[in-house]
């Protein structure tokens, strides 16, 4: 399968410390557990909020992403939606699969002098 339906995507949960390097349109490499060939994609959107687990559950309609593990404070996880652009032959997609995602960091805009 070389093309995909517009409805295929992957959601990755990235630490808030890494979000500044991710931009809509950034290329992504997706490695699905159980397959050797990478799937390619493009960042489609970045979540702009997550549920505060101390608030009433779900009243904001945002993902509830746990921020703590026991006594250790972890970086918040921000959902990043990646559109799947190409699936190599022999790779079968199924909802709920486990994936490792690498996103190429955004390049800084070149500095420009004003005239």
N, C-alpha and C positions, 0 to 999 in steps of 0.2 A: 504494500500500500504506500504510494508515494505522496498522495494528497490527503487532506483531512477535511472533515466536516467543520463548519464554523462553530459547532457546539462542543468540540473537544478542547479541554483546557486542563491545566495542572495548577493547584494552589500550593505555594510554598510559604512557610512561616519563617520569616527572617528576623534575626535579632535587630532591635531598634538601632543598635550601633552600626549596622551594616546598610541600613536603608538609604543613607545619604549617597551611596554609590550606585543606587539602582534608579533607572529612569524608564518611563514608558517608552517602548521601542527598543530597549536593550535586548541583544540576543541572549538566548538561554540554551544551555545544554542539559538535557534531562536523561538521567540514567535510571531506568526502571529495574527494580530488583528482579532477577531471573533472566535478564537479557543483557547481552554484551554490547549491542550497538546503541549509540545514543540517539535520542529523539531530539529534534531541534524545535525551538519555539522562540517567541518574542513576548516581552513583558507587555501585557495589555492594560493592567491597572495595579495600583498600590492602595491598600486599605488606608483610609484616613481617620480611623478610630477603632478602638476595641472596647469591649465591655469591661467596666470596672467590676471585678468580682465582689466588691463590697456593696454594690448597688443591687436593687431588685433584679433578679435574673431576666435578661432579654428585653427589658423595657425600652432600650435604645435601638433594638434590632441589629445589634452589632455582634461579631463573633466574641465568645467568651474564651479568652486565652489565659490560662493560669500563669501568674507572674512569679510564684514562689514554689520552691521544692523544699519541704521541711523548713529549716531555719535559714537556708541560703537564698538570697535575693538574686533572681536571674533577670537578664534583660527581657523586656517585653518582646513578644513575637508579633510581627506585623504581617498580615496576609498579603501576598503578592500573586496576582492571577497572571498566568502565562498561557498564551494561545499556542497550541501545538501547530507548527507549520509543516513539519515533515515527519512521517513515521517510516523507518526503513522496512523493507520487505522482511517478513518473518517475525516482526514485533506485533504482538496482539495487545490492544488496549482493553482495559476493564476498569470500571469505576472502583475507586478505593485502593488502587495499587500503591505500593510504596516506591518513592523515587528520591534520588539525590539530585539537587538542582544547582547548577553553576551559572551565574549571571555575569557577563562581561561588565566590568565597572564602567560607569559613564565617564566620558572624557571631559575634562574641564574646558570651559569656553576659553578661547584664546583671549589674552588681554588686548584691548584696543585703546589706542591713544585717541583723544578727541582733538579735532582740528580747531 
